[in-house]
Amino acid sequence: MRAVLCALLAIAGLSPPARADGPDPRRRVAVLEFRSGSSALAGVDDRLAGLLGKATSLVIVDADAARRSYGTNLDRDLVACAGAASCVARIGQKLGVREVLLVGVSEFGDVILTLQRIEVRRGRVLNRIAEALEPGAAPDERAMGRYLKRLMPSSDFRRWGVIRIDSNVDGADLTIDRMPRGRTPVEPLKLRAPAIYDIRVSKPGYVDFSASVEVPPEGTIRVETRLARREDPAWYKRWWVAAIAGTVLVGGVTTVVVVSRGSQDTVPLSVHF
């Protein structure tokens, strides 16, 4: 069906609609630099690569990593490409990346900073921006972040983490930020990250459990809840115990073990990483 739609749109001279899910948010992207006789903005490619690595889930191949993979001729071959997308794409193929972010620096009175997002498979420019800067001026981190958000798909800046809720009681209601998320046992939940989420697990006859956990991007937080019956021994009354068995990071999963006891309605606990 999509192929038919694309064919009809091509006949009409229109572009097919973009996929709703956008490009792979974890694709490999090389950040490479091409200079045209200018020494301005030294290290701008490394700064952009660093910012992109922090703000997205992309696998970034910076200039140093690219030279180790490609060889000593990388800079010479980039100069020979002179910014041509098809030529830069062939370099990207050798690097095993999906895209190349080509950083260009030149001077025509002002310093011209150009950024091109090049698709390796088709050898075409997906997006391009250019900024004119006064000689001696350099964009700060905020400005460079704006450049990247203009250049890259907005979906690249949406990062995700996972919360796994384990409970000793089946059929307990789970809410996250007051939104119902089913009953235990529940499947792992994919949520925007980094962010702090309020978790509540409740079932009639048991002490409610609540906690606040911070979910890191590309990480998994495993929360083990232990609900206690309200008719527990008298010495638990109006008292609770929250035991956090460390922050065990194994294979990207942080385990938070929380045990609640008592007859009060809520166990007040905040866990942050």
C-alpha contacts under 8 A as a table, 3 or more apart, distances in Angstrom:
res1	aa1	res2	aa2	distance
1	M	4	V	5.18
1	M	5	L	6.24
2	R	5	L	4.98
2	R	6	C	6.07
3	A	6	C	5.09
3	A	7	A	6.20
4	V	7	A	5.10
4	V	8	L	6.27
5	L	8	L	5.18
5	L	9	L	6.15
5	L	16	P	7.36
6	C	9	L	5.09
6	C	10	A	6.04
6	C	15	S	7.51
6	C	16	P	5.35
7	A	10	A	5.05
7	A	11	I	6.33
8	L	11	I	5.16
8	L	12	A	6.31
9	L	12	A	4.93
9	L	13	G	6.06
9	L	14	L	4.92
9	L	15	S	6.13
9	L	16	P	6.22
10	A	13	G	4.90
10	A	14	L	5.59
10	A	15	S	6.60
10	A	16	P	7.75
11	I	14	L	7.59
18	A	22	G	7.05
19	R	22	G	5.42
21	D	155	S	7.83
22	G	25	P	7.98
22	G	153	P	7.65
22	G	155	S	6.43
23	P	27	R	7.96
23	P	153	P	7.95
23	P	155	S	7.75
23	P	156	D	7.96
24	D	27	R	5.40
25	P	56	T	7.59
25	P	57	S	5.96
25	P	58	L	5.83
25	P	155	S	7.05
25	P	156	D	5.25
26	R	57	S	5.30
26	R	58	L	4.34
26	R	59	V	5.96
27	R	58	L	5.44
27	R	59	V	5.95
27	R	97	V	7.58
27	R	98	R	6.35
28	R	58	L	6.11
28	R	59	V	4.58
28	R	60	I	5.94
28	R	61	V	7.07
28	R	96	G	7.77
28	R	97	V	4.84
28	R	98	R	5.51
28	R	99	E	6.79
29	V	58	L	6.83
29	V	59	V	6.16
29	V	60	I	5.15
29	V	61	V	5.99
29	V	97	V	5.55
29	V	98	R	5.99
29	V	99	E	4.85
29	V	100	V	5.53
29	V	101	L	6.90
30	A	60	I	5.87
30	A	61	V	4.43
30	A	62	D	5.93
30	A	63	A	7.65
30	A	66	A	7.31
30	A	92	G	7.25
30	A	95	L	7.91
30	A	97	V	6.43
30	A	99	E	6.43
30	A	100	V	4.75
30	A	101	L	6.04
31	V	45	D	6.52
31	V	46	D	7.86
31	V	48	L	7.80
31	V	49	A	6.01
31	V	60	I	7.20
31	V	61	V	6.23
31	V	62	D	5.26
31	V	63	A	6.43
31	V	100	V	5.92
31	V	101	L	4.74
31	V	102	L	6.06
31	V	103	V	7.23
32	L	45	D	6.54
32	L	62	D	6.92
32	L	63	A	5.74
32	L	100	V	7.02
32	L	101	L	6.27
32	L	102	L	5.07
32	L	103	V	6.01
33	E	45	D	6.01
33	E	63	A	7.71
33	E	78	L	7.84
33	E	102	L	5.70
33	E	103	V	4.56
33	E	104	G	5.88
33	E	105	V	7.87
34	F	75	D	7.96
34	F	78	L	6.32
34	F	79	V	6.37
34	F	82	A	7.48
34	F	83	G	7.11
34	F	102	L	7.00
34	F	103	V	6.02
34	F	104	G	4.80
34	F	105	V	6.56
35	R	38	S	6.06
35	R	39	S	7.85
35	R	79	V	7.50
35	R	104	G	5.63
35	R	105	V	4.89
35	R	106	S	6.10
36	S	104	G	7.62
36	S	105	V	6.30
36	S	106	S	4.98
36	S	107	E	7.69
37	G	106	S	6.51
37	G	107	E	7.67
38	S	105	V	6.47
38	S	106	S	5.35
38	S	107	E	6.17
39	S	42	A	6.46
40	A	105	V	7.28
40	A	106	S	7.99
40	A	111	V	7.22
40	A	135	P	7.89
40	A	136	G	7.36
41	L	44	V	5.55
41	L	105	V	7.58
41	L	138	A	6.33
43	G	46	D	5.35
43	G	47	R	6.40
44	V	47	R	5.09
44	V	48	L	6.19
45	D	48	L	5.15
45	D	49	A	6.08
45	D	62	D	7.88
45	D	63	A	7.65
45	D	103	V	6.26
46	D	49	A	5.02
46	D	50	G	6.09
46	D	62	D	6.64
46	D	63	A	7.16
47	R	50	G	5.13
47	R	51	L	6.24
48	L	51	L	5.15
48	L	52	L	6.06
48	L	144	M	6.94
48	L	148	L	7.90
49	A	52	L	5.17
49	A	53	G	6.12
49	A	60	I	6.71
49	A	61	V	7.83
49	A	62	D	6.05
50	G	53	G	5.15
50	G	54	K	6.35
51	L	54	K	5.18
51	L	55	A	6.11
51	L	141	E	7.96
51	L	145	G	7.02
52	L	55	A	5.23
52	L	56	T	5.86
52	L	58	L	7.61
52	L	60	I	7.58
52	L	148	L	7.43
53	G	56	T	5.67
53	G	57	S	6.84
53	G	58	L	6.47
53	G	59	V	7.18
53	G	60	I	6.08
54	K	57	S	7.81
55	A	157	F	6.12
56	T	156	D	5.70
56	T	157	F	5.03
56	T	158	R	7.06
56	T	159	R	6.48
57	S	156	D	7.07
57	S	157	F	7.70
57	S	159	R	6.43
57	S	217	P	8.00
57	S	218	E	7.38
58	L	156	D	7.42
61	V	65	A	5.81
61	V	66	A	6.14
62	D	65	A	5.42
62	D	66	A	6.07
63	A	66	A	4.96
63	A	67	R	6.16
64	D	67	R	5.21
64	D	68	R	6.38
65	A	68	R	5.16
65	A	69	S	6.28
66	A	69	S	5.12
66	A	70	Y	5.79
66	A	71	G	7.87
66	A	74	L	7.79
66	A	95	L	6.71
67	R	70	Y	5.14
67	R	71	G	5.15
67	R	72	T	6.17
67	R	73	N	7.99
67	R	74	L	6.11
68	R	71	G	5.67
68	R	72	T	7.78
69	S	95	L	6.46
70	Y	73	N	7.44
70	Y	74	L	6.22
70	Y	94	K	6.76
70	Y	95	L	6.26
71	G	74	L	6.10
72	T	75	D	7.39
73	N	76	R	5.23
73	N	77	D	6.05
74	L	77	D	5.22
74	L	78	L	6.18
75	D	78	L	5.10
75	D	79	V	6.28
76	R	79	V	5.21
76	R	80	A	6.32
77	D	80	A	4.93
77	D	81	C	6.26
78	L	81	C	5.08
78	L	82	A	6.66
78	L	83	G	7.48
78	L	88	V	6.88
79	V	82	A	5.30
79	V	83	G	7.78
81	C	84	A	5.45
81	C	87	C	5.40
81	C	88	V	6.27
83	G	87	C	7.75
83	G	88	V	6.90
83	G	102	L	7.76
83	G	104	G	7.82
84	A	87	C	5.46
84	A	88	V	6.23
85	A	88	V	5.12
85	A	89	A	5.96
85	A	118	I	6.32
85	A	123	G	5.59
85	A	124	R	5.59
85	A	125	V	6.20
86	S	89	A	5.05
86	S	90	R	6.58
86	S	120	V	7.94
86	S	122	R	7.77
86	S	123	G	4.28
86	S	124	R	6.38
87	C	90	R	5.33
87	C	91	I	6.86
87	C	123	G	7.53
88	V	91	I	5.15
88	V	92	G	6.33
88	V	100	V	7.58
88	V	118	I	7.82
88	V	120	V	7.90
88	V	123	G	7.61
89	A	92	G	4.78
89	A	93	Q	6.21
89	A	99	E	7.80
89	A	100	V	7.19
89	A	118	I	6.89
89	A	119	E	6.85
89	A	120	V	4.41
89	A	121	R	7.21
89	A	122	R	7.80
89	A	123	G	5.03
89	A	124	R	7.82
90	R	93	Q	5.00
90	R	94	K	6.57
90	R	120	V	7.05
90	R	123	G	7.66
91	I	94	K	5.26
91	I	95	L	6.41
92	G	95	L	4.96
92	G	96	G	6.19
92	G	97	V	5.58
92	G	98	R	7.28
92	G	99	E	6.87
92	G	100	V	6.25
92	G	120	V	5.89
93	Q	96	G	5.06
93	Q	97	V	6.28
93	Q	98	R	7.81
93	Q	120	V	6.38
93	Q	121	R	7.69
94	K	97	V	7.95
97	V	100	V	7.26
97	V	120	V	7.26
98	R	119	E	6.44
98	R	120	V	5.55
98	R	121	R	7.06
99	E	117	R	6.83
99	E	118	I	5.50
99	E	119	E	4.74
99	E	120	V	5.26
100	V	116	Q	7.85
100	V	117	R	5.94
100	V	118	I	5.11
100	V	119	E	6.71
100	V	120	V	6.94
101	L	115	L	6.72
101	L	116	Q	5.60
101	L	117	R	4.70
101	L	118	I	6.29
102	L	114	T	7.98
102	L	115	L	5.71
102	L	116	Q	5.08
102	L	117	R	6.50
102	L	118	I	7.38
103	V	113	L	7.26
103	V	114	T	5.91
103	V	115	L	4.85
103	V	116	Q	6.71
104	G	112	I	7.82
104	G	113	L	5.72
104	G	114	T	4.88
104	G	115	L	6.28
105	V	111	V	7.10
105	V	112	I	5.81
105	V	113	L	4.95
105	V	114	T	6.55
106	S	111	V	5.91
106	S	112	I	5.23
106	S	113	L	6.81
107	E	110	D	5.69
107	E	111	V	4.48
107	E	112	I	5.74
108	F	111	V	6.46
108	F	112	I	7.26
109	G	135	P	7.49
110	D	132	A	5.97
110	D	133	L	5.55
110	D	134	E	5.02
110	D	135	P	5.68
111	V	132	A	5.69
111	V	133	L	4.96
111	V	134	E	6.06
111	V	135	P	5.89
112	I	130	A	6.78
112	I	131	E	5.74
112	I	132	A	4.67
112	I	133	L	6.26
113	L	130	A	5.61
113	L	131	E	5.18
113	L	132	A	6.42
113	L	133	L	7.54
114	T	128	R	7.25
114	T	129	I	5.76
114	T	130	A	4.25
114	T	131	E	6.40
115	L	128	R	5.65
115	L	129	I	5.39
115	L	130	A	6.37
115	L	151	L	7.51
116	Q	125	V	6.61
116	Q	126	L	7.57
116	Q	127	N	5.91
116	Q	128	R	4.45
116	Q	129	I	6.70
116	Q	151	L	7.66
117	R	125	V	5.82
117	R	126	L	5.45
117	R	127	N	5.24
117	R	128	R	6.31
117	R	151	L	7.02
117	R	152	M	7.51
118	I	123	G	6.65
118	I	124	R	5.63
118	I	125	V	4.46
118	I	126	L	5.66
118	I	127	N	7.42
119	E	122	R	5.96
119	E	123	G	5.55
119	E	124	R	5.49
119	E	125	V	6.29
119	E	126	L	6.42
120	V	123	G	5.01
120	V	124	R	7.25
125	V	128	R	7.15
127	N	151	L	6.04
127	N	152	M	7.73
128	R	151	L	6.51
129	I	147	Y	7.69
129	I	150	R	7.72
129	I	151	L	6.72
133	L	137	A	6.18
133	L	138	A	7.31
134	E	137	A	5.38
139	P	142	R	7.86
139	P	143	A	5.61
139	P	144	M	6.20
140	D	143	A	5.39
140	D	144	M	6.28
141	E	144	M	5.11
141	E	145	G	6.08
142	R	145	G	5.04
142	R	146	R	6.40
143	A	146	R	5.08
143	A	147	Y	6.40
144	M	147	Y	4.99
144	M	148	L	6.35
145	G	148	L	5.18
145	G	149	K	6.31
146	R	149	K	5.12
146	R	150	R	6.26
147	Y	150	R	5.21
147	Y	151	L	6.22
148	L	151	L	4.96
148	L	152	M	5.84
149	K	152	M	5.50
149	K	153	P	7.22
149	K	154	S	6.75
149	K	157	F	7.99
150	R	153	P	7.83
152	M	156	D	6.87
153	P	156	D	5.60
153	P	157	F	7.74
154	S	157	F	5.67
154	S	158	R	7.31
155	S	158	R	5.36
156	D	159	R	7.55
158	R	192	R	7.08
158	R	193	A	7.88
159	R	192	R	5.84
159	R	193	A	5.38
159	R	194	P	7.29
159	R	217	P	5.76
159	R	218	E	7.15
160	W	190	K	6.53
160	W	191	L	5.48
160	W	192	R	4.46
160	W	193	A	4.69
160	W	194	P	7.31
160	W	216	P	7.89
160	W	217	P	5.24
160	W	218	E	5.76
160	W	219	G	7.89
161	G	190	K	5.78
161	G	191	L	5.47
161	G	192	R	6.17
161	G	193	A	5.38
161	G	194	P	7.34
161	G	215	V	5.96
161	G	216	P	5.97
161	G	217	P	4.94
161	G	218	E	4.96
161	G	219	G	5.08
161	G	220	T	5.83
161	G	221	I	7.94
162	V	188	P	6.46
162	V	189	L	5.43
162	V	190	K	4.54
162	V	191	L	5.98
162	V	215	V	7.14
162	V	218	E	7.66
162	V	219	G	6.31
162	V	220	T	4.52
162	V	221	I	6.18
163	I	188	P	5.77
163	I	189	L	5.23
163	I	190	K	6.66
163	I	191	L	7.53
163	I	215	V	7.32
163	I	220	T	5.75
163	I	221	I	4.85
163	I	222	R	5.85
163	I	223	V	7.34
164	R	187	E	7.19
164	R	188	P	4.57
164	R	189	L	6.43
164	R	220	T	7.21
164	R	221	I	6.11
164	R	222	R	4.51
164	R	223	V	6.06
165	I	185	P	7.74
165	I	186	V	6.91
165	I	187	E	7.95
165	I	188	P	6.94
165	I	222	R	6.03
165	I	223	V	5.02
165	I	224	E	6.13
165	I	225	T	7.39
166	D	184	T	7.58
166	D	185	P	6.84
166	D	186	V	7.88
166	D	222	R	7.39
166	D	223	V	6.10
166	D	224	E	4.67
166	D	225	T	6.05
167	S	170	D	7.07
167	S	184	T	6.79
167	S	185	P	7.06
167	S	224	E	5.79
167	S	225	T	4.76
167	S	226	R	5.83
167	S	227	L	7.42
168	N	225	T	6.78
168	N	226	R	5.44
168	N	227	L	6.69
169	V	172	A	6.40
169	V	184	T	7.13
169	V	226	R	7.56
169	V	227	L	6.81
170	D	183	R	7.34
170	D	184	T	4.99
170	D	185	P	5.92
171	G	183	R	5.09
171	G	184	T	5.04
171	G	185	P	7.10
171	G	203	K	7.38
172	A	183	R	5.13
172	A	184	T	5.26
172	A	201	V	6.20
172	A	202	S	5.37
172	A	203	K	4.81
173	D	180	P	7.50
173	D	181	R	7.67
173	D	182	G	6.12
173	D	183	R	4.57
173	D	184	T	6.66
173	D	200	R	7.94
173	D	201	V	5.55
173	D	202	S	5.27
173	D	203	K	6.26
174	L	180	P	6.05
174	L	181	R	5.38
174	L	182	G	5.67
174	L	183	R	5.66
174	L	184	T	6.99
174	L	199	I	7.35
174	L	200	R	5.77
174	L	201	V	4.71
174	L	202	S	6.81
175	T	178	R	5.25
175	T	179	M	5.06
175	T	180	P	4.40
175	T	181	R	5.29
175	T	182	G	7.53
175	T	199	I	5.97
175	T	200	R	5.26
175	T	201	V	6.65
176	I	179	M	5.28
176	I	180	P	6.69
176	I	181	R	6.74
176	I	197	Y	6.44
176	I	198	D	5.52
176	I	199	I	4.71
176	I	200	R	6.47
177	D	197	Y	6.01
177	D	198	D	5.00
177	D	199	I	6.57
178	R	198	D	7.68
178	R	200	R	7.94
182	G	186	V	6.64
183	R	186	V	6.17
192	R	195	A	6.66
192	R	217	P	7.75
193	A	215	V	5.89
193	A	216	P	5.69
193	A	217	P	4.77
193	A	218	E	7.79
194	P	214	E	7.05
194	P	215	V	5.53
194	P	216	P	4.75
194	P	217	P	5.15
195	A	214	E	5.63
195	A	215	V	5.58
195	A	216	P	7.11
196	I	212	S	6.60
196	I	213	V	5.50
196	I	214	E	4.15
196	I	215	V	6.18
197	Y	212	S	5.55
197	Y	213	V	5.53
197	Y	214	E	6.35
197	Y	215	V	7.56
198	D	210	S	7.11
198	D	211	A	5.81
198	D	212	S	4.42
198	D	213	V	6.65
199	I	209	F	7.96
199	I	210	S	5.36
199	I	211	A	5.22
199	I	212	S	6.04
199	I	213	V	7.64
200	R	208	D	7.17
200	R	209	F	5.52
200	R	210	S	4.30
200	R	211	A	6.67
201	V	208	D	5.97
201	V	209	F	5.11
201	V	210	S	6.45
202	S	206	Y	6.99
202	S	207	V	7.09
202	S	208	D	4.62
202	S	209	F	6.32
203	K	206	Y	5.64
203	K	207	V	7.67
203	K	208	D	6.99
205	G	229	R	5.92
205	G	230	R	5.91
206	Y	227	L	6.18
206	Y	228	A	5.54
206	Y	229	R	4.32
206	Y	230	R	5.25
207	V	227	L	6.09
207	V	228	A	5.66
207	V	229	R	6.15
207	V	230	R	5.84
207	V	260	S	7.67
207	V	261	R	7.22
207	V	262	G	6.59
207	V	263	S	5.88
207	V	264	Q	6.64
207	V	265	D	5.95
207	V	266	T	6.99
208	D	227	L	7.06
208	D	264	Q	7.97
208	D	265	D	5.58
208	D	266	T	5.25
208	D	267	V	6.88
209	F	225	T	7.34
209	F	227	L	6.80
209	F	260	S	6.90
209	F	266	T	5.77
209	F	267	V	5.42
210	S	266	T	6.21
210	S	267	V	5.66
210	S	268	P	6.41
210	S	269	L	6.72
211	A	267	V	7.49
211	A	268	P	6.61
211	A	269	L	4.89
211	A	270	S	5.46
211	A	271	V	7.03
212	S	269	L	6.61
212	S	270	S	4.69
212	S	271	V	5.71
212	S	272	H	7.53
213	V	270	S	6.54
213	V	271	V	4.98
213	V	272	H	5.56
213	V	273	F	7.90
214	E	271	V	7.01
214	E	272	H	5.16
214	E	273	F	6.13
215	V	219	G	6.99
215	V	220	T	7.15
215	V	221	I	6.37
215	V	273	F	7.94
216	P	219	G	5.29
216	P	220	T	7.41
216	P	273	F	7.93
219	G	252	G	5.61
219	G	253	V	6.33
219	G	254	T	7.70
220	T	252	G	6.27
220	T	253	V	4.66
220	T	254	T	6.08
221	I	253	V	5.83
221	I	254	T	4.84
221	I	255	T	5.96
221	I	256	V	7.22
222	R	253	V	6.75
222	R	254	T	5.95
222	R	255	T	4.60
222	R	256	V	5.91
223	V	255	T	6.11
223	V	256	V	4.87
223	V	257	V	5.95
223	V	258	V	7.10
224	E	255	T	7.64
224	E	256	V	6.28
224	E	257	V	4.79
224	E	258	V	5.77
224	E	259	V	7.84
225	T	257	V	6.76
225	T	258	V	5.29
225	T	259	V	5.99
225	T	260	S	7.54
226	R	258	V	6.61
226	R	259	V	4.85
226	R	260	S	5.92
227	L	259	V	7.17
227	L	260	S	5.97
227	L	261	R	7.21
228	A	232	D	7.13
228	A	260	S	6.40
228	A	261	R	5.37
228	A	262	G	6.97
229	R	232	D	5.79
230	R	262	G	6.72
230	R	263	S	5.22
231	E	234	A	7.97
231	E	263	S	7.73
232	D	236	Y	6.72
232	D	237	K	7.98
232	D	261	R	7.92
232	D	262	G	7.12
232	D	263	S	7.92
233	P	236	Y	5.95
233	P	237	K	7.63
234	A	237	K	5.47
236	Y	239	W	5.40
236	Y	240	W	7.01
236	Y	261	R	6.44
236	Y	262	G	4.84
236	Y	263	S	7.18
237	K	262	G	5.14
237	K	263	S	5.33
237	K	264	Q	7.42
238	R	262	G	5.79
238	R	263	S	5.66
238	R	264	Q	5.49
239	W	261	R	6.97
239	W	262	G	5.18
239	W	263	S	7.27
239	W	264	Q	7.28
240	W	260	S	5.79
240	W	261	R	4.85
240	W	262	G	5.20
240	W	267	V	6.60
241	V	259	V	6.39
241	V	260	S	5.39
241	V	261	R	5.86
242	A	258	V	5.50
242	A	259	V	5.23
242	A	260	S	5.76
242	A	267	V	7.99
242	A	269	L	7.27
243	A	257	V	6.51
243	A	258	V	5.21
243	A	259	V	5.67
244	I	247	T	7.74
244	I	256	V	5.86
244	I	257	V	5.03
244	I	258	V	5.53
244	I	259	V	7.97
245	A	248	V	7.81
245	A	255	T	7.85
245	A	256	V	6.40
245	A	257	V	5.42
245	A	258	V	7.77
246	G	255	T	7.69
246	G	256	V	6.99
246	G	257	V	7.96
247	T	254	T	5.79
247	T	255	T	5.89
247	T	256	V	6.24
248	V	253	V	7.53
248	V	254	T	5.28
248	V	255	T	5.52
248	V	256	V	7.74
249	L	252	G	5.88
249	L	253	V	5.38
249	L	254	T	4.64
249	L	255	T	7.03
250	V	253	V	5.40
250	V	254	T	6.84
260	S	267	V	6.68
264	Q	267	V	7.36
